[in-house]
Amino acid sequence: MTITEPSPTVRGGPRIGVLGSYGGFNTGDEAILTCVLSCLRAHRPQARLVVFSRDAGHTRAHQSQADEVVDWEGVPQKPVLDVLAGLDLLVLGGGGILYDGEARRYLRLVGAAQARGVPTFAYAVGAGPLREADDRAAVRTVLPAMADVVVRDEESRLVLEEVGIDRDLTVTADPALLLPPEPFTEQMMRQEGVPGGVRLVGMSVREPGRAAEKLDEGDYHALLADVADFLVRRLDAHVVFVPMERQDVRHAHGVLSRMTAPDRGRILHNTYSPGQILGFMSHLDLVVGMRLHFLIFAALAGLPVLPLPYSGKVFDFARRLGAPALVGVAREQAGLLLAEVDRLWDEFPQRRPDFDERVRQLRERSRETCARCGALLDTLQALPADPAGVPGDDRLAAGDPPRAHTAFPV
């Protein structure tokens, strides 16, 4: 296990752990972590923030708000469990982590924290699909014993209710809606070969998934190339592909290679922080994309957004944003897709006031998660010491929600 060296300033506040899909694998997840840490720091400036990461080196290098970073994958578990036992609160999330093959892994650590008397909070998590028995059992075992469960969209609430969760579930919005932008300079644009003084359209592509279940990969790339070529012709634009995960680069190249105007396309190749990607949006005029946080960043920048949904979370975001909510993509429906792009561009100036209001409301919903987490911290701090002499801000006192007895080996 790798743990960061103690920070020069010794913090005397509570020790708060944050567990999620962190470690540089996805720009959206890193945006979420930045916002969760900012929330916790705002409520408890002296807190010691402990991030459980899938790549401690990356988190240590890119998340300056973390006081400690703990590797938890592929390492001996006893040191990890010792860190868990020393926490005053464990925050799960945010982001999409309760799904098949992954939910049981995260919830094993949450259950271990609960078994050691540590309060736990679900921070605007996403759920689904949840079809595998082990993951469903983990959800049913651990979530009822959490101090509060906040999900980021209605789709997640429906998934958890279908699994059998019978407790209050609060729906807010994605934590990354509160991410502050960072500059994406003209020099950075030149380094990427993105021309200045022209209309720019951003595109986000990933593996087809459920967005194009009836297409092989070649046809999928060809369809998105048709969209990119249409944008070049219709708007006299250049298209910039924005990878949000490493694997996105390959799919961006696949689309670019099938464009009839590849000289009008560019792929961002350098590594940028989430705030810089959000800052890059200020250079664009329209976006078409699949990755949820690419669409969130575009919405924050006030851009016309055409989502290409591949999962429920993107459908839900499109609906809440009032954006076109297409049901996947198919080769024979290319004309319908291009018509949506055309209509979006023409109608957006009239729709802009409603769009901006919807974004404002989503940001307010995102702030609700932070407020609920802060309220829990206030409650824990106000509790009296328990009979064993443990301070109230360190553990739940007698009479509060019972500790979970996890069914997982810990």
C-alpha positions in Angstrom: 0.0 0.0 0.0 1.2 3.5 -0.8 0.3 6.4 1.5 1.4 10.0 1.0 3.7 11.6 3.5 1.9 13.7 6.0 1.4 17.3 4.8 3.5 20.0 6.4 0.5 21.5 8.1 -0.9 19.1 10.7 -4.7 19.2 10.6 -6.6 18.7 13.7 -10.1 18.1 12.2 -11.8 14.9 11.4 -10.3 12.2 9.1 -12.6 11.9 6.1 -12.1 9.1 3.5 -13.2 9.5 -0.1 -13.6 6.3 -2.2 -14.4 6.2 -5.9 -13.1 5.5 -9.4 -10.1 7.7 -8.9 -6.6 7.6 -10.2 -6.7 9.2 -13.7 -8.6 6.7 -15.6 -11.4 9.1 -16.6 -11.5 12.9 -16.8 -15.1 13.0 -15.5 -14.2 11.0 -12.4 -11.3 13.3 -11.6 -13.6 16.3 -12.0 -15.9 14.6 -9.5 -13.1 14.1 -7.0 -12.0 17.7 -7.3 -15.5 18.9 -6.5 -16.0 16.4 -3.6 -12.7 17.4 -2.0 -13.6 21.1 -2.4 -17.0 20.5 -0.7 -15.4 18.7 2.3 -12.7 21.3 2.6 -15.3 24.1 2.6 -17.2 22.4 5.4 -14.2 21.3 7.4 -11.1 23.4 6.6 -9.0 21.5 9.1 -10.1 18.0 8.0 -7.6 15.4 6.9 -8.8 14.2 3.6 -7.9 10.6 2.7 -8.4 9.5 -0.9 -8.6 5.8 -1.7 -7.2 5.6 -5.2 -6.7 3.1 -7.9 -3.4 4.9 -8.8 -2.0 6.7 -5.8 0.8 8.2 -7.8 -1.6 10.0 -10.2 -3.9 11.2 -7.4 -0.9 12.4 -5.4 0.3 14.4 -8.4 -3.0 15.9 -9.5 -5.2 16.3 -6.4 -3.5 18.9 -4.2 -6.4 18.9 -1.7 -5.8 15.3 -0.7 -3.8 15.0 2.5 -3.3 11.2 2.2 -3.7 8.9 -0.7 -4.1 5.1 -0.2 -3.8 2.4 -2.9 -6.6 -0.1 -2.5 -6.4 -2.3 -5.6 -3.9 -5.2 -5.8 -2.4 -4.6 -2.4 -2.6 -6.4 1.0 -5.9 -5.4 2.5 -5.0 -5.2 6.2 -3.2 -1.8 5.9 -6.2 -0.5 3.9 -8.6 -1.7 6.6 -6.4 -0.1 9.3 -6.8 3.2 7.5 -10.6 2.7 7.2 -10.8 2.0 11.0 -9.2 5.4 11.7 -11.7 7.5 9.7 -14.5 9.6 11.2 -16.5 9.4 7.9 -16.2 7.5 4.6 -17.6 9.2 1.5 -18.5 6.9 -1.3 -18.5 8.5 -4.7 -19.6 10.4 -6.5 -20.1 9.1 -10.0 -21.2 5.9 -11.6 -19.7 3.2 -9.4 -22.6 0.9 -8.5 -22.8 -1.3 -11.5 -22.1 -4.9 -12.5 -18.7 -6.1 -11.7 -17.7 -3.0 -9.7 -20.4 -2.4 -7.1 -19.3 -5.3 -4.9 -15.7 -4.1 -4.9 -16.4 -0.6 -3.6 -19.1 -1.8 -1.2 -16.8 -4.4 0.3 -14.7 -1.4 1.6 -17.8 0.5 2.7 -19.1 -2.5 4.5 -15.7 -2.9 6.2 -15.9 0.7 7.4 -19.4 0.2 8.7 -18.4 -2.9 10.6 -15.7 -0.8 12.3 -18.2 1.8 13.4 -17.4 4.4 10.7 -20.4 6.4 9.4 -20.7 6.3 5.6 -22.2 8.7 3.0 -23.1 8.1 -0.6 -22.2 11.3 -2.5 -24.3 11.6 -5.7 -23.5 8.1 -6.9 -24.7 6.6 -10.1 -26.2 3.1 -10.3 -26.8 0.5 -13.0 -26.9 -1.8 -14.7 -27.2 -4.1 -11.7 -28.1 -7.6 -12.9 -25.4 -9.7 -11.3 -26.4 -11.5 -8.1 -23.2 -10.6 -6.1 -23.5 -6.9 -6.9 -27.2 -6.8 -6.1 -26.5 -8.6 -2.8 -23.8 -6.1 -1.9 -26.1 -3.1 -2.6 -28.9 -4.6 -0.5 -26.4 -5.3 2.4 -24.5 -2.0 2.6 -26.7 0.8 1.4 -29.4 0.4 4.1 -26.8 1.0 6.8 -25.4 4.2 5.2 -26.1 7.5 7.1 -27.4 9.0 3.8 -27.7 7.9 0.2 -27.7 10.5 -2.5 -27.9 9.5 -6.2 -27.2 11.8 -9.1 -30.2 11.0 -11.4 -33.6 9.4 -11.5 -32.3 6.4 -13.4 -30.0 5.5 -10.5 -32.9 5.7 -8.0 -35.1 3.4 -10.1 -32.2 0.9 -10.4 -31.7 0.8 -6.7 -35.4 0.6 -5.9 -35.6 -2.4 -8.4 -32.8 -4.1 -6.5 -34.8 -3.8 -3.4 -33.5 -0.8 -1.5 -36.3 0.4 0.7 -35.0 3.6 2.2 -35.0 7.3 1.4 -32.9 8.0 -1.7 -32.3 11.7 -2.5 -31.8 12.7 -6.2 -29.5 15.6 -6.8 -27.1 16.1 -9.8 -23.6 15.2 -10.8 -20.9 16.8 -8.5 -18.8 17.9 -11.5 -21.5 20.6 -12.3 -19.6 22.7 -9.7 -16.2 22.4 -11.3 -14.4 25.7 -11.9 -12.8 26.3 -15.3 -9.1 26.7 -15.8 -7.5 28.6 -18.7 -7.0 26.8 -22.0 -4.6 29.3 -23.6 -4.1 30.2 -27.2 -0.6 28.7 -26.9 -2.2 25.4 -25.9 -4.5 25.6 -28.9 -1.5 26.1 -31.2 0.4 23.2 -29.6 -2.6 21.0 -30.5 -2.8 22.3 -34.0 -6.3 23.7 -33.5 -6.7 26.7 -35.8 -7.8 30.1 -34.5 -10.4 32.5 -35.9 -12.6 29.6 -37.2 -15.8 27.9 -36.0 -15.0 24.9 -33.9 -17.2 21.9 -33.0 -16.2 19.5 -30.2 -16.9 15.8 -30.5 -16.6 13.0 -27.8 -16.6 9.4 -29.0 -16.1 6.2 -27.1 -16.7 2.5 -27.8 -20.2 2.0 -29.2 -21.7 0.2 -26.3 -25.5 0.4 -26.1 -25.5 3.6 -28.3 -24.9 1.5 -31.5 -25.6 -2.1 -30.6 -26.6 -3.0 -34.2 -23.4 -1.6 -35.8 -20.0 -3.1 -36.1 -17.2 -0.8 -35.1 -16.4 0.2 -38.7 -19.9 1.2 -39.5 -20.1 3.0 -36.1 -17.0 5.1 -36.9 -18.3 5.7 -40.4 -21.6 7.1 -39.1 -19.9 9.5 -36.7 -17.6 10.5 -39.6 -20.8 11.4 -41.6 -21.8 13.6 -38.7 -18.4 15.3 -38.5 -18.4 15.9 -42.2 -21.9 17.4 -42.1 -20.7 19.8 -39.3 -17.7 20.8 -41.5 -20.0 21.6 -44.5 -23.0 23.0 -42.6 -21.1 25.3 -40.3 -17.9 25.7 -42.2 -16.3 24.3 -39.0 -13.3 22.4 -37.8 -14.0 19.4 -35.6 -12.0 18.8 -32.5 -12.2 15.3 -30.8 -11.8 15.5 -27.0 -10.8 12.2 -25.4 -12.1 11.7 -21.9 -10.5 8.3 -21.4 -7.4 6.8 -23.0 -9.3 4.4 -25.1 -11.3 7.3 -26.7 -8.2 8.3 -28.7 -8.5 5.1 -30.8 -12.1 5.7 -31.6 -11.4 9.3 -32.4 -8.8 8.2 -34.9 -11.3 5.7 -36.3 -13.8 8.4 -37.0 -11.2 10.9 -38.3 -9.8 8.3 -40.8 -13.3 7.9 -42.3 -14.0 11.6 -42.8 -14.1 13.0 -46.3 -12.5 16.1 -44.9 -9.9 14.8 -42.4 -7.9 18.0 -42.8 -10.7 19.7 -40.9 -10.4 17.4 -37.9 -8.0 17.4 -34.9 -7.6 15.2 -31.8 -6.4 16.6 -28.5 -3.4 14.5 -27.6 -1.9 16.2 -24.6 -3.0 15.5 -21.0 -5.2 18.1 -19.4 -6.9 18.6 -16.0 -10.6 18.5 -15.9 -10.7 22.3 -15.3 -8.6 22.8 -18.5 -11.0 20.7 -20.5 -13.8 22.8 -19.1 -11.8 25.9 -20.1 -11.3 24.5 -23.6 -15.1 24.6 -24.1 -14.9 28.4 -24.3 -13.3 28.0 -27.7 -16.1 25.9 -29.1 -19.4 26.8 -30.8 -21.3 23.5 -30.6 -20.7 19.9 -29.2 -21.8 16.4 -30.2 -20.8 13.7 -27.8 -21.3 10.5 -25.8 -19.3 11.0 -22.6 -21.4 12.4 -19.8 -18.9 14.8 -18.4 -17.9 16.1 -21.8 -21.6 17.1 -22.2 -21.7 18.5 -18.6 -18.6 20.7 -19.4 -20.3 21.9 -22.6 -23.5 22.8 -20.8 -21.5 24.7 -18.2 -19.9 26.7 -21.0 -23.4 27.5 -22.4 -22.9 25.5 -25.7 -25.6 23.9 -27.8 -25.3 20.2 -26.9 -26.3 17.1 -28.9 -25.9 14.0 -26.7 -25.4 10.6 -28.3 -26.7 8.5 -25.4 -25.1 5.1 -24.6 -26.5 4.7 -21.1 -29.3 5.8 -18.8 -27.1 8.5 -17.2 -26.8 10.3 -20.6 -30.5 10.0 -21.3 -31.3 11.4 -17.9 -28.9 14.4 -18.3 -30.2 15.1 -21.8 -33.8 15.2 -20.5 -32.9 17.4 -17.5 -31.0 19.7 -19.9 -33.8 19.9 -22.4 -31.4 18.7 -25.1 -32.4 16.2 -27.8 -32.5 12.7 -26.4 -31.8 10.3 -29.2 -32.3 6.6 -28.7 -29.0 5.3 -29.9 -27.6 5.6 -33.4 -28.2 3.4 -36.5 -26.7 3.6 -40.0 -30.1 3.9 -41.6 -31.0 6.8 -39.3 -28.1 9.0 -40.2 -30.4 11.5 -41.9 -32.4 11.9 -38.6 -29.2 12.4 -36.7 -28.0 15.1 -39.1 -31.4 16.8 -39.0 -31.1 17.0 -35.1 -27.8 18.7 -35.5 -29.2 21.1 -38.0 -32.2 21.9 -35.8 -30.1 22.3 -32.7 -27.9 24.9 -34.3 -30.8 26.9 -35.8 -32.9 26.9 -32.6 -30.4 27.3 -29.9 -30.4 31.1 -29.8 -34.1 31.1 -29.0 -33.7 28.2 -26.5 -30.7 29.7 -24.7 -32.6 31.4 -21.8 -34.4 28.1 -20.9 -31.1 26.2 -21.3 -29.3 28.5 -19.0 -32.0 28.2 -16.3 -31.9 24.4 -16.5 -28.1 24.5 -16.0 -28.5 26.8 -13.0 -31.1 24.4 -11.5 -28.8 21.4 -12.0 -25.9 23.3 -10.3 -28.2 24.0 -7.4 -29.1 20.4 -7.1 -25.5 19.5 -7.1 -24.9 21.9 -4.2 -27.6 20.0 -2.3 -25.3 17.0 -2.1 -22.5 19.0 -0.6 -25.0 20.6 1.9 -26.3 17.2 3.0 -22.7 15.9 3.5 -22.0 19.0 5.5 -25.1 18.5 7.6 -24.0 15.0 8.4 -20.6 16.2 9.5 -22.3 18.8 11.8 -24.4 16.0 13.3 -21.4 13.8 13.9 -19.5 16.6 15.6 -22.4 17.5 17.8 -22.8 13.9 19.2 -21.6 13.4 22.8 -18.8 11.0 23.6 -19.9 7.3 23.7 -19.4 5.1 26.8 -15.9 4.0 25.5 -14.8 7.6 25.5 -14.7 8.1 21.7 -15.6 11.7 20.8 -18.9 12.3 19.1 -17.3 13.7 16.0 -15.3 10.5 15.6 -18.1 7.9 15.8 -21.9 7.5 15.8 -23.2 7.5 19.3 -25.6 4.9 20.8 -29.1 5.2 19.4 -28.0 6.2 15.9 -28.3 4.0 12.9 -26.9 0.5 13.6 -23.6 -0.6 12.3 -23.7 -2.9 9.2 -22.6 -6.5 9.5 -21.0 -6.9 6.2 -21.4 -10.2 4.4 -18.1 -9.7 2.6 -14.8 -11.1 3.7 -12.8 -8.2 5.2 
